[in-house]
Amino acid sequence: MNTKKMSEDAMTLYMREHFEDESAQQGVLIWKTRPPGAGRAKIGGRAGRARDNRRDIKIRGYMYKEHHLVWLWTHGRYPVNEIDHIDHDGRNNHPSNLREVSGKTNQQNRPIQKNNKSGCQGVHWNKRKQRWRVDIRKPEGGQHVRTFVNLDDAKEHAMETYKKFGYHANHYSES
């Protein structure tokens, strides 16, 4: 398998030749021609295969993430950092849902964990102290920790702290 990505210019030419313009602007890559060695690719069909919470597309022996190709299409360059799906849906590659961020910032936009019982990021029950604990990482390092008897007070404090530290609104919005 090829391990060298195509240059931005070469990939842009390839995409303009093989993908429908309008579909790429909507965040979906649809074949308009069937390139050589494209396997089961069908003209008018969506490129690539769904995998976990994203779509991968094989081009000339190399796997590309669909959202990276959409980024290249709309911005004229490969992303330097990570691409964040603002709505947490890795299948929604509409350009308005994508933003280039550092790995740290991308982690700040993680969805709330399924096992979270408080309904708020960074708030959990401390069994030993019998209090709600707000535990948030500071941007400069270290942690911000405070405990509360009342869950609503803990949630309010967590949301204010996330805003103060510059986390993305998705990170601290309630589930």
N, C-alpha and C positions, 0 to 999 in steps of 0.2 A: 504494500500500500504506500502511496505517495505521502511523504511527511512534510513537504514544502508547500505552504499555501501559495495560491496565485497572488500576484501583485494586485494592488487596488485597481490599477488601470486595466489589467488583464481580466480581473473578475468583473469589473463594471462592463466591459465589452461583452463578456460571456453572458452576463445577466440580461443586458439589453437585447442580445440576440435570442436568448432562449426563454426568457420569462415575460409574461404580459405586464406592460407598464402599469396599468390601473390596479392590478391585483397587488403588486409590490407596494404601491402607495397606500394600500389598505392593510398591509402587514401580512399578506399571504402570497406565497410564490406559486404561480400557476404556469405550467409549461405552455409555451406558444409554439415551440418546435421540439422535436425529440433529438437531443444531442447524441452523438456517437457514444456507445458504451453506457447508456443511461438505464440499462436493465429494463425494468417494467414501467418506466415512465410513459405516461400517455398524454398526448396533446390535450389541453383543457383540464388535466388532472393536477391536483396539488402535488408539489414537489416534496420529496423526502418521506420520512416516516415519523410517526408520533412515538415519543419515548419519554416515559415518566411524565413530567409536566412541561415538556418542550418538544420541538420538532427539529430533527437533524436531516440534512440534505447532503448526499454524497455527490461531489463534483470532481471529476478526474482523479478518483481514488482517494480523495481527502474528505473527511466529514466536517461540515460547517453547521453551526447552529443557525436556524432560520432567522432569529432575531438579530444576529450579527450581520447577515446578508441584507436584511431590511435596513439596518443602521447604515451600512455601506451605500445602499441605494439612495437613501434620503439625505445622507451627510457627505457622501463622496469620499469616505475613508473608513477603514476598519476602526472599531473602538479601541482606544488605548487602554482603558480601564474596564471594569465590569459593566454590563448592561443590566439595569434594574427594571423589572416589570412593576410599574407603580401600583397596579391593582392586584399584585401577587399572582396573577394568572400567567404562567409561562407560555400558554398557548395563545395569548392575546398579544400579537406582535405589531399592533397598529403603532405607527410612529409616535402618536401622541401619548402612548402608554410606556414608551421606552425613554430612559434617561441614562447617560453615562455617569458612573459614580465610582468612587474608590471602593475597595472591598469592605472597608470599615463602614462606610455610609450605606452600602448595600445590606449589610447585616442589621443596620438600624431600621430597615424597612421590612424586616421579617414579620410574617403574620404571627398572631398569637398562637401559642402551642395548644394542641387539642386537649391536653390534660390540665390546662390552666383552670383552676377552680374559682379564681377571683373575677375573671372576666376582664382583667386589665393586665397588660404587659408589665412585668417588673414588680407585681404585687403577689405575695404568697403568704400563707398562714404559717406562723411560727408556733409549732405545737408546744415547745418548752415554755415559751413566754406567754402563750395564749393571747397573741396579738398579731395583727396584720403587719407584715414587714414590706417596706418599699426598698428595693435594692436595684439601683440604676448605675450603670458604668458612666463615669465622667469622661468627656472628650479628651481631657489632658491625662487621663489615667486615673486609676483608683476607683472607688465606689462611693455613691451617695446612699446612705442607709438611714432609715428612720422607721419607727414602729408606731402603730395606731391601734386603738381599741375598736374603732368603727371602720368598717370596710369602705364606706363612701368617702370618709376623710382620707383614707389611704389612696383610693383611686384618684381623688381630686389632686392630692399632693403629687402622685406619680405623673399625672398629665401635665401639671404645671412644671415639674422638673424636666420632663422630656422636652417640652417647648423651650425652656430656658437653655438646655444643652444643645438645641438645634436638631433634634431628631425629626425625621419625616413624620408628617401627621398620621400616616397609616400605622406607624409603630405604636402610637399611644391612643388610637381611637378604640372605643369599646367594642367588644364582639357582639 
